[in-house]
Amino acid sequence: MKRYLPFALMVIVLILSFTHPSVTPVTSGETPKFDTGDIAWMLVSTALVLIMTPGLAFFYGGMVNKKNVISTMLQSLICMVIVTVLWVTFGFSLAFGDDIGGVVGNPSTYFMMKGMLGNAVWPGAKTFPLVLFAMYQLKFAIITPALITGAFAERIRFNSYLVFLVLFAIFIYSPLAHCTWHPDGFLAKLGVLDFAGGTVVHMSAGWAALASAIFLKRRAEASHAPARITYVIIGTGLLWFGWFGFNAGSAMGASALAASALATTTSAASAAGLTWIFFDMLRGRKPSAMGTCIGAVVGLVAITPAAGYVSIPHSLAIGIISAVVSNLMVEWRTRTSIDDTLDVFPCHGVGGMVGMLLTGVFANKAVNPAVTTNGLFFGETHLFLVQLMALIGVSIFAFAGSYVLLKITDIISPLRVSVDEEAVGLDISQHGEKL
């Protein structure tokens, strides 16, 4: 039965594609003023964000044992196909459909991409078609569960991972995206600022990673040598390249705000990469390629929620602070029994939290009029307290929710590979392939 169920689900999707073709154009009283420049930039941004997932595959794949490189990279790549099918059937509706209690969207609003033709637009992005907004947001939904995989690398059954991936996308990612980015969402109405995914992407993935590491426990061989540091360098370059679509694209158009977000993104990443290796040197370590890459990614993570709200000098501060905090968290994690294989929580989770808090410190109306209350640095406390409350609430929801989903997944299909499968490596035991 287990063999037939996955393919049966695809047959259901096939039937739905015949019965819900979604070919009726949407017409409304308001004629949208599509801007070709905005459309072009958002098309490019969508492609840029997509390239981040293969970049993440290289980034993580280079860090694990040689016998687990293919499995680790596939865990990222598979998100591109499975989340896309989920998104176009009902996932986009869960995240951005008609509001239900400020928590989640109505799954029927855009079911099977209904209402994507004609002059349909998203309320906060009226200069390009709704279908482009949906495809842009899809790329965020793809990379978020892929980020988690670094925490349980080298010890999870692939089929079980697919179950968890689907459950996470439905019950963790979609509600957080709705709460934060839908105009009627609970966090949006509170005034929480998250420009491109500090809570929705990085905190949710980070806390899910911690829950996964605790649930799956330690590997039999917890120490390992990275298979290909060159892969890590390539992955960092692809991530950094794609992150311009991630952050600058979140301006929802080819605008001055997009240019500002692009500038803060690269400044924070550079400052964090440099700070990481200098901090290592301060503690008597050699400056390493791995450290430079990890530091740069931490800076990219931390600037994500703040990119369109802070100045370039303050983006440098965010990069420097996040690098030091995450570096110390990585050191702390190594002294615990938590086997977060690739330090997803110290880097992505903590980096996202630092970024969320520092958004509440450095956000300024002069950078973006959407900031209604300046940050703590400018003598106002309201925004910082809102960001802090959101951080606590999202952390509890993401960690507890993910842990429950892990337990459910384990009941449906055991998560952990056997000792023998772990010893031979996941490339062979899960996929019958090897480098």
N, C-alpha and C positions, 0 to 999 in steps of 0.2 A: 504493500500500500504506500509506503514512504517513497518508493521509487516512482510511482505513478503520479503522486500529488503535485509535484512541481510542474510537470508538463501539463497536467490538467488545468492548473491555474493559467497557463499561457493559452490554452484552448478557450477558457472563459474570456480572456482579454480579446482573443480573435473574434469571438461571438459579439462582444460589446462593440468592437470596431465596426461590425456590420449593422448593429441595431442602433448605435449612437454615432452617426457619421459626423455630426456637428458641422454642417455645411451651410446653415442658415445665417446670413449676414446680420450683424447687430446694427440697429439704427436707433438713434436717439435725437432729441430736439437740439442738442448741442453738437455743432460740427467741429471736430477736433482740428487743431492747427498743427499738423505734423511738421516737424523740423528735420530736414534731411541730415543736418549736422548731428543732431541728437541721436537720430536713428543710426547713423554710421558709427558714432562713438559707442552706443550701447551694443551694437552688433559686435564690435571689436572687444568691448569689455566682457561680453558673454563668452567669447572665445578665449580671452585671457584667463578668466576664472576657471574655465574648463581645463586649461593646460596645467593648472595647479595640482590637479589630482594625479596625473602621471608624474609631475614633479615630486609630489609627496611619496609616490611609489619608489622613485629613485632614492629620495632622502631616507626613507625608512629601510628600503631594501639594502642599501649599502652598509647599514649599521648592524644587521643581524649576522648570524652564522651563515656560512656559505650554503649549508644544507637547507636553509630556510628562506633564501632570497626570493625564489619564484613565488612561494606561498605568500610571503609578506607583500610583495608587489601586487599580486593578484587581489589580495584583500582590499587594496585601494582601487584597483581598476574595476573590480566587479561592481563597486558603488555607482560607476558611471552608467551601467546598463540597468541594474535592478531599481535604483532610485528614479531613473528616468521613467520607466514603465509605471512605477507607483505614482509619480508626480502627475503624469498626464491623465491617469485614470481618476484619482481623487485626491492625491497629495497636495496639489496646488490649492484645491478648494479648502482642505483642512487648514492650510496656513493663511490663505488670503480670501477665502469665501466669506459670505455674509456672516456677520458676527453672531456668536452664540455665547452670551454671558461674559464677553471680554476675554475669553480663554481660548476658544478654537473657532475655526470657520465651519460653515455648513458644507458637508462633503458633496452636496448636490449642486452647489452654485456653479462650479466650473467642471462638473463631472464629464470626463472624456473630452476635456478642452472645449466644452460648450461655451459659446459666446465669444470666441476669439477672432471672429471675422468682422468685416465692416469697420465701423468707426469706434470700436470698443477701446477704452483706455483705462489705466489705473488712476485713481483720483490724485495721487501724488506724482504722477508722471504722465502728463497729458500731451506731450510732444512726440510720443512714439507709440506704436500699437501695443495693446494689452498682451498679445502673444509674445512680444519681445520681452516685456516685463516678466512674464511667466517663465520664459526660457532663461533669462538672467538669474532669477531667483532659484531656478532649478540647480544651477551650478553650486550655489551655497549649500543646498540640501544634499548634494552629492559629496562634497568634501568633508562635511561635518562628521558623519560616521566613519569615514576613512581615517580621520585624525585619531580616532579611538584605537585603531588597530595596533598602534605602536606599543600600547600598554600590555596587550595579551599576545604579542608576537611570539612565535615558536612553541605554542602549546594549545592552540584552540582548533577544534574540528571545523573544517570549512563549511560543511552543511549546517552546522549549528550556528556558525557565525552569520550565515545568510538569514536565519530566523531572527536572530537578535537585531541584525541590521534593519530589517523591515519593521520590527516592533519599535526600535528606537526612532526611526523616521516618523512613524505614526504618532507615538505617544509622548515623545520628548521634543524632537525637533519642531514638528508642526505647531504644537501649542505655544512654544517659546517664540517662534517666528510670528505667530498671530498676535500674541500678547505685546510684542515689542514693536513690530513694524506695521500692523494693521491700525488705521486711525482710531478704531473702536477698541483696540486691545487694552487690556488692563494696565500694563506697564506704560504703554504710550500715553494713556490718559493721566498717569501719575507724573508724566514729564521726564521719564527716563530717557537718557540720550545714549544711543548705540548706533553709531553711524554706519558700520558695516559688519557687525557681528561679534562684539565682545562677549555678550551674554548668549546670543542665539547660537553662535558657532563655537567659540573657543572655550567658554565656561562650561557649556553643556558637554562638549567632547572631553574636556579635562576632568570633570567630575565623573562622567561615565567611565573614563579611563581608570580613575582611582577605584571606583566600584568594581571594575573588571579585574584589576590587579589583586584586590583583596579577595574577591570571590574565587578566582582561579588558582590562587596561591602561587608559591614559587615554582620556577622551573627546576627540573632535576639537575641541570647544569646552568646555574644562574650567571656564571661568568663566561664571557665570550670575546672573541676578537672580531671587529667589524670586517665583513667580507670584502667590501670595496669602498674605501674612503672617496675614491673618484666618483662613485655613484652619488655619494652624499653631496659633493660639490656641485655636480650636475643638477641634482634635485633642488639644491638651494637656489641656483641660478634660475631654474624654471619657476620655483615658488615666488621668488622676488619679482620676476618678470610678470607673472600672472597676477601678483598682488596689486599691481597698478589698476587692473580691471576690478579687482575685489573692492578696493577703497575709492579710487577716483571714479569708478563706474557708479558707486553708490550715491554720487551727486545727481544721478538720474538725468544726465545730459552733458553736452559739451559746453561747459561753463567755467567761469572763474573759480567756482567752488571746486570743480573737478581738478583744476590745475593746482589749487591749494592743497587738496587731499593727496594728490600725487607727490607734491613736494614734501609734505609732512611724513608721508610713508617712507620715502627713500632716506630722509634724514634720520628718522628714528631707527630704521634698520641698520644704517651705517654706524650710528652712535652706539647701538647695542652690540654689534659685532666687535667693534673696537674695544668697548668696555669689557666684554667677556674675556678677551685674551689678555688685556692689561690687568684685569682682576686676577686671572690665573697666574700671571707673572708675579703679581704682588704676593701671592701665596706660595711662591716657589715652584711653579709649574712652567713647562715650556709652552710658548704660544703654538697652538695646534690648528690644523685645518678644520677638524671636527668642532673645536671650540668656536672658531670664527663663524662657521656655518650655523651652529646652534644659536649663538648669540644674535646673529642677524635675523633668524626666524623668530626668536623671542621678541625682538624689536618690532617686527612686522605684526606679530600677534598683539602686542601691547598698544600699538598705535591704531589698530583697527577700529575700536569704538570711538576714538577721539579724532580720527583723521580729518574730518570736515568741521571740527569745532575748535581746534587749537591752532596757535601760531607755529611757525617753523622753529623758532628758538625753543618753545615749550615741547615740541616734538623731540628735540634733542634730549631734553630732560627726561621725557617719558622713556626713550630708548636706554639712557644710562641707568635710570632707577630700575627699570624692569630687568635689565641684564644682571645687575647685582643681586636683586631679590631672587630671581630664578636660579642663578648660579648657587646661591646659598641653599635654596630648596633642593636642588639636585644633590648637593653634599649631604643635606639632612636625610634625604630619601635613602641614600646608600647605607646609612647607619641603621635603618629600620628593616623589618622583615617584609616590607612591601616590595614586590617584584614588578614594578612598572618598567617593563623591558627597555623602552626607549625614552623614559622620563617624559611621558606625555603630560601628566598632571603638573609637575614642576615647571614645565615650559609653556604648554598651551593653557592649562587651567589657571595656574598662578599668573602667567603673563596676561591672560584675559582679565583676571580680577584686578591686577595692578592697573591695566589700561582703563577699566571701568571707573576705578576710584580716581585716577588722575584726570579723567575726563571731567569729573566733578570738581577737580582742583583748578584746571587750566582752561576750561571752556569759556568762550567769550563771544558776546553778541557782535562785536566788530568783525569777527571771522565769519560768522553765520547767523543771520537774523532769526533762525529757528531756535537759537539759544535764548530762552526767555529770562533766565536767571544766570548771572555770571558765576564762575567757579569760586572755590574757596580762596584761591590766590588773590582774587580781586575783592575780598572782604565780604562775600556773600556766602551763606551757609546752606541755603535751601537745596540747591542742586546736589551738593556733596552728600547731604543726608538722604536724598532720594536715590542717588546712585548706590549708597551704602545699603539701604533697605533692599533695593533690587538685587544687589550682590548676594545678600544673605538668603533672600527668598529663592532666587534661581539656583543657588548652590544646594539648598536643601532639596528642592524639587528634582534637580538633575541627578544628584547622587542617589537619593532614596528611590526615585523612579527607575533609574538604570539598574539598581541592585535588584529591585523587584522583577524587572524584565529579564535579568540574567537568571534568576531562579525559575521563572516561567519557561525560559528557553531551555534550561537544563532539564526540566521535566519533559518537555517535548522531545528534545534531542540532546544527549549529554554533551556538555561544552568541551570538556578536557580530553585531549588525546591520551592514549595509553602510554605507559612508560616506554614500551618498545617503539611505538610510533614517534614519540618525542626523540628517542635516541637515534633513530634512523634519519630523522628530519621530516618536516612537513612537506617538502617538495616531492619526495618519494611517497610517503605514506598517504598524503591527501590528494596528490595530483598525478603521480606516476611520471614525474618529470625531474630533471636535474640540470644544473649548469654544466 
